[in-house]
Amino acid sequence: MDQAFNVSTLLVLLGLVEMEEFQYMYCALCIIIYLFIMFLSISIVSVVMAEPCLHEPMYILICKLFINGMFGSSTFFPKLIVDLITSSKTISYSGCIMQTVCITLFAVFEMSSFTLMAYDRYLAICHPLHYVILMTNKKVMKLIIGSSVTYIIAIFIGILLTWALPLCGNKINNIFCDNMSLVTLSCSDPSLSNFYSAALVSIYLIVTISVTVFSYLRIFAVCLKVSKESRQKAVHTLVTHLLNFTIFLLGVFFVFIRYRLGSIDLPIMVHVLLSVTPVLFPPLLNPLIYGLRTHALKIKLIHYLQGKNMGLK
């Protein structure tokens, strides 16, 4: 009976109710941001795939980051845009589960990409003579595939635990679905689901943050010993990666704690702003930070876009 109740339930996204007064303005803004993300990301991915000189570990990881950004944006923006146009404020339970899976996968893959990129830059800067042996295209693909399979299995276990919970409410304090939004609606004791998700997130963050921080600290240590020109190049890489990593990490932290604040009654728009940070800003900033600030990629991208423009004339 619980399962049948879950499947037939329409969930109300209260964040959409809050956006109703300026829904068309929000809709126009979402369309512009989504098209910007997709256009730049597709262009950069196309350049990386088309240029043999860019078939290197760093650019493969950058390409993975952009593909994941397009995936995450496409699980969030299209439905939000349609909801704003049609004034819809509901989502089916099955649709909510699907969106939860996709957004969780996006967040995990994003963090994984940042970690692998930090490790790649650590090997390139701290072990330059052995870099071509330590980090090859084949090894990068093995790391990407191996980590992705592990994350997918772990996430689906967590989603199954949530799916088994019967619901006693249908109001979500957000504009999209996430795992904790569903857990808080449960009629039964969600301790097992809470423990699994908390343990999984904690272990994952400890491992990825440790690897990332170690990599950046070692890069920073090398920066102090090299020439001024090399130091500037390394610091540029360090600041670029740290900026985007920090923005994403803060967003993940907000999402992780916003339902664990106990008796603190946060306004719905605060819930929305906290939870939308890791979904909105990384896909928006990645093309600017990694695509337009990476010199070789920027030059190839300019040539690619110029060629497209010439083809249209």
N, C-alpha and C positions, 0 to 999 in steps of 0.2 A: 504493500500500500504506500509505503514511504517513497519507493522508487517511482510509482505511478504519479504520486503527488508532485514529485520533483519535475518530472518530464512535462507535466501539463501546466506548470506554474509560469506566469509571465512576471518577470522581475522589473521593478521600476528603478530607473537610474535618476536619482534625485539631483545629480549634478546638472542634468539636462533641464530639469525644472528651474534651477537657479539661472540658467543661461537663456531662458525663454524671452526675457525682455529685450535682449540684444542679439537674438538668434541669427539674424541675417548678417549682421556685422561679424559675428564669430564664424559663420559659415564661409563668408568671403575670405576671412583671414586663414581659415583652415585650408581652403582650396589653394590659395597662394603658397602657403608653406608646403603643402603636399606636392604640388607641381614643381616647386623649387627643389625639394629633396629628390624627387624622382628624376628630374631632368639632369641635375648635376651628377647624381649617383650613377645613372645609366651611362652618361657620357664618360665618366672616369673609368667605370668597369669596362666599357667598350675599348677605351684607349689601352688599358692594361692588357686586355685579351688580344688586341690587334698588334701590339708592338712587342716583338721578340726581345728587345733590350730591356723591357720591363718585367720579363718572366723571371723574377728573382723573389726570394722569400719575403722581403719587406713589402713588395708590391702585391704579392699574393695575399698577405695578411690585410693590407689596406683594402684590397678588392673584397675580401671576406667581410670586412667591417661595413663596406658600403652595401653589399648584398643583404646583410643582416639588417641594416638601417632601412632599406626598402621593404623588407619583410615586416619589420616592426611597424613602420608607418602604415603599411597596407592593412594591418590588422586593427588599426586604430582610426585613421582619418576617414576612409570611405564610409564606414558606418556612422561616424559622428557627423559627417557632412550630410548624409541622407537623413539622419535623425533631425538635424537642424532645419533642413528644407521642409520636411514633412511634419515637423512638430511632434515627432514620435518620442516617447520617453520610456519605452519598454524594450525588453530583450527576452527572448525565450530562454528557458533553463539550458537547453542543449546548446543554443547559441552562446550563452554566457560561459559554459564549460569550454567550448571551442576557443572563445576569445581569451579565456584565462590561460589555456594551454599555449596559445600562440604568443601572448605577451610575456609569459614566463620564459618560454624558449628564447624569445628575443633578448630579454634581460640577461639570461645566463650566457648566451652566445656573445653578447656585447662585452660582458666582463671577461670572458675567455679570450676574446680578440685583443683587448687591451693588455692582458697578461702575456699572451704570446708575443705581441709586438714589443713589450718591454723586455722580455727575455731575448728576443731577436736583436734588439738594439744593444743589449748588454754584451752579447757575443760579438757583435760587429765592432763595438768600440773598445771593449776590454780584451778581446782575443782576436784582433784583426787578422793575424797570420793564419789562424786555424779556422776562421769563420766559414770559409767555403767548404770545409769538411764537416764542421759541427752543425751547420744549418744549410741543408740543401733543399731544393724544391720537394723532393720525395719525402724528406723528414718532416717538412712543414705540413704536407698533405696528410701524413700519418698522424701527426699531432692534432690536426683539425678534425679528421674523421674519428679518431679514437676518443677524443674528449667529447665530441658531439654525441656519439652513441651512448657514452656514459651518462651525460646530462639528460638525454631524452628518456632513458630508462628510469633515472632517479625522479624526474619530474612527473612522469606518468604514474609512478607509484603514489606520489603525493596527491595527484589529481584524483586517482581512484579512491583514496581515503576520504577526500572531500566529497566525491560523488556519492559515497555510501551514506552520507549524513542526511537525514530528513530535514526539510526546511519548515520553519514556523513563521517566517516573515518573507517579504518580497521587496523590501526597499534597500537599495544600495547607495551609499554616500559617495557616489563617484559618477563619471561619465562613461566608464567602461568597467568590465568585470575583471577582478583579480581573485586569487585564491582566498585571501583573508576576508574579503567581502562576503564570500559564500559561507565560510566557516562561522562567521558571526551571526548568520541567520539560522544556524542549526538548532533543532529542538533537543537533540541528544548531546551527551558530553563529547566535546571535540578535542579532548586531551590528547588522544593518539595523533590526530591530524596536526594539532598545534605543536606537539613535541617533535614529530617528524619534520615538519617544515622549518621549525626553529633550529633543530639540529643540523639539517641539511644546509640551510642558509649560513649558519654560523661556521660550519666546517668549510664550506665553499669560499666564504669571504676570507677566512683566516688563511687558507692556502693561496688563493689568488692575490690577496693583498700582500702577503709575505713575499711571494715571488716578485711581484711588481716593485715593492719598496726595496727589496734587496738589489734588484736590477738597477734601479735608479740611483741608489746610494753608491753602487760600484761605478756607475757611469760618472756620477758627480766627483768621486775620488780621482778618477782618471782625468777629468777636466782640469783639476788643479795642477796636474803634472805636465800637461802637453803645451804646445805653443799657443799663442794668442788666437791665431786663425783656427786651429783645430778645436781650441776651447770654445770659441764662439759657435762653431758648427755643432759641437756636442751639446752645448747649453741650449741651442735652438731646438734640437731634437728633444731634449729633456723637458723644457718648458712646454713645448707643443703637446707632448704626450700627457704630461702631468695635468695640464689645464683641462683637457677633455675627460681624463680619467677621474679627476676630482669632482667635476660637475656631475658625472654619471653616478659616482659613488655616493655623493650627497643625496641624490634622488632616490637611490636604492635604500639608503639608510632611512629616509623619511617614510618610504613605503613600508619598510620593515617595522617601524615603531608606531606608525599612526594608529593602528588598531591595538597596540599594546600599552596605550597611555592610560588605561584604566578608567578612572572616573572623570578624566578631563573631557569635557564635551566640546569638541572642535566644531566650528561652523562647517557647513558642507563645502563651501568654496575653498576653505583651507585644505580639506581632504582632497579636493580636485587639484589644487595647485601643487600639493606635496606629491601626489601620485603621478601627475602628468609630467613632472620634471625628467625622469629617466626615459620616458617614451618620446618626448618632444625634442629635447635639446641635443642629445647625441646624434640622431640622424640629421638634424639641421646643421650642426656644427662640424660634423665629420668631413663633409666635402670641402668646407672652408679651411679647416685646420690641416687636414692631411692632403687634400687634393691640390689646393691653391698655394699652400706653403711648402710643398715638396717640389723643389726646383725642376727636377727632370720630368716629373709628372705634369707640372704646370705647363711646361714648354710643349709637351706632347699634346696636352689637352687643348691648348690654344691653336696648334696646328690642325687638330682634329675638327674643332669648331669652325675654323676658317675654311677648311675643306668642305664642310657641310654647307656653309654659307655660299661658297662658290658654286656648289652643286645646285643650289636653289635658284641661282641667277640664270 
